[in-house]
């Protein structure tokens, strides 16, 4: 087995939480994702202008698109933008 695949499984099993993701009009799907709270948003001159919640999910389970809804701990947040996609894991910033 590939070392990266093994590590990916360990990280998601250890740090992951189960959430529901929905892309309207389709029904919601339960997926394990990693939540990063308090990620800094930087302004034009690299000053911190706010903080946001980022979520990461494996590409084989889901690929985020703007407008997807993530339901976590009873709170629904829309995907604002895709931040990163390395081919294995994609990361999105949530609105609000």
N, C-alpha and C positions, 0 to 999 in steps of 0.2 A: 504494500500500500504506500502511496505517495505521502511524504512527510507533511506537505502543505495541506493535503486533504485531512489527515489525522489531526493536525493542529486546528484546522477550521472547525472540525467536529467538537474538539475539546473546548474551544473558546465559546462557541454558540451554546453548548450544553452547560457551561459554567456561568456565563454572563447573560445568556439569553432569557427573554421573557416571552410568554405566549400572548399574542395580540391578534386582533381581527383586522383584515385589510379589505377594503371594498372599492371596486371600480364600477361605478354606476353604468348601466342598469343591472350588472351581474350581482349575484349573491356574494356575501362576505366569505373570506377564507381565513382559517386559523393558521398562523405562521409564527415560528420562533424568530425573534429579532433582537438586536442589541440596541439599547437606548443610551444616548449620550446627552445628558442634560447640561445646560450652562455653557454651550459652545459659543465662544466669543464671535461677534460680528464686528468686523473692522471697517472703519471709515476710510475716506480718501487719503488721510495722512497717517494711517495705521493706528488710529486711536480706537478704543473699544466704544462702540455706539449701541451695543445691546448684546443680549444672549439669546440663544435659541436651543430647541431640542432637535437633535439629529437621530435618525434611526437607520440601522444597517440590516440588510437581509441578504441571504445568499441568492445569487442570480438563478439558480436552478429552482428556487421556490417562488420568486417574484422579482419583477423588475419595476421599480417605481416610475410613475408618470405624474406629471402635475395634475392635481385634482383628486388623486387617490385619497381615500379616507382611512386613517389609522385609528382604530378604537383600542385604547389602552387605559386600563383602570377605570372604565366607564366614561372616559372622556374622548370625544371624537375631534381629531385634528386633521386638516387637509394637508397634503403634500404641497409645499410651496415651490420647491425646485429640487432637481437632482444635483447633488454636490459632486459625487465621484462614482465611477464605475470602473473597476480594475479587471473586469471579466469574470471574477469569482464572486465578489461582493459589491453591492451598490448601496450608496448612502444618500439619504434625502433629508432636507430640512423641513420641519413641520411649521405650519402657520399658527401663530398665536402663542 
